[in-house]
Amino acid sequence: MGTDLDTVAAWSKANARPVLLGEFGAFDKSGTPVADRARYTATVRRDAEAHGFSWASWQFDSDFIVFDIDHDRWVEPIRHALTGAP
């Protein structure tokens, strides 16, 4: 991902245009362990921020869950991945 973002960052700088990396996430119903989904999410967030890009997570609740509305609680590994909190 880094090389692709380097290319986008170069274009952004050359054209004086900001970049929003919009709506990324990991599908929670895929069967992929939450630790792997959190690692992916953290990697995308860190790479976007390292390039000076704004970003947006895909969903708050539903299929790319950050907050479990049914249980009134955060999915902590994903929340930490998005916020950079330990």
C-alpha positions as CSV (number, residue, x, y, z in Angstrom):
1,M,0.0,0.0,0.0
2,G,2.9,2.4,0.8
3,T,4.0,2.7,-2.8
4,D,0.5,3.5,-4.1
5,L,0.1,6.1,-1.4
6,D,3.4,7.6,-2.3
7,T,2.2,8.1,-5.8
8,V,-1.1,9.7,-4.6
9,A,0.9,11.9,-2.2
10,A,3.1,13.1,-5.0
11,W,0.1,13.9,-7.2
12,S,-1.5,15.7,-4.2
13,K,1.5,17.9,-3.7
14,A,2.0,18.6,-7.4
15,N,-1.6,19.6,-7.8
16,A,-2.1,21.3,-4.4
17,R,-5.1,19.0,-3.7
18,P,-5.9,17.3,-0.4
19,V,-6.6,13.6,-0.2
20,L,-9.3,11.9,1.7
21,L,-8.8,8.1,2.0
22,G,-12.5,7.3,2.3
23,E,-14.3,4.4,3.8
24,F,-11.9,1.6,4.5
25,G,-12.5,-1.3,6.9
26,A,-12.5,-5.0,7.3
27,F,-15.7,-7.0,7.0
28,D,-16.4,-8.5,10.4
29,K,-18.6,-11.3,9.1
30,S,-15.8,-12.7,6.9
31,G,-14.6,-15.0,9.6
32,T,-11.3,-13.2,9.8
33,P,-10.1,-12.9,13.4
34,V,-10.6,-9.5,15.0
35,A,-6.9,-9.2,15.7
36,D,-6.2,-9.5,11.9
37,R,-8.9,-7.0,11.0
38,A,-7.6,-4.6,13.6
39,R,-4.0,-4.9,12.3
40,Y,-5.2,-4.2,8.8
41,T,-7.3,-1.2,10.0
42,A,-4.4,0.2,12.0
43,T,-2.0,-0.2,9.0
44,V,-4.3,1.7,6.7
45,R,-4.9,4.5,9.2
46,R,-1.2,4.9,10.0
47,D,-0.2,4.9,6.3
48,A,-2.9,7.5,5.5
49,E,-1.8,9.7,8.4
50,A,1.9,9.3,7.5
51,H,1.1,10.7,4.0
52,G,-0.9,13.5,5.5
53,F,-4.2,12.2,4.2
54,S,-7.6,12.5,6.0
55,W,-9.4,9.2,6.3
56,A,-12.8,7.8,7.1
57,S,-13.8,4.4,8.5
58,W,-16.4,2.5,6.5
59,Q,-19.1,2.0,9.1
60,F,-19.8,2.7,12.7
61,D,-22.1,-0.4,13.2
62,S,-23.2,-3.2,10.9
63,D,-20.8,-5.2,8.7
64,F,-17.6,-3.2,9.4
65,I,-18.4,-2.8,13.0
66,V,-16.6,-0.3,15.3
67,F,-19.4,0.0,17.8
68,D,-21.7,-2.9,18.7
69,I,-25.1,-1.1,19.1
70,D,-26.9,-4.4,20.1
71,H,-24.5,-4.7,23.1
72,D,-23.8,-1.0,23.7
73,R,-20.1,-1.4,23.5
74,W,-17.0,-0.6,21.4
75,V,-15.2,-3.3,19.5
76,E,-12.1,-2.4,21.3
77,P,-9.4,-3.8,18.9
78,I,-11.0,-1.9,16.0
79,R,-11.5,1.3,18.1
80,H,-7.9,1.2,19.2
81,A,-6.8,0.6,15.5
82,L,-8.7,3.7,14.4
83,T,-7.6,6.0,17.3
84,G,-4.1,4.7,17.8
85,A,-4.9,4.2,21.5
86,P,-2.9,1.4,23.2
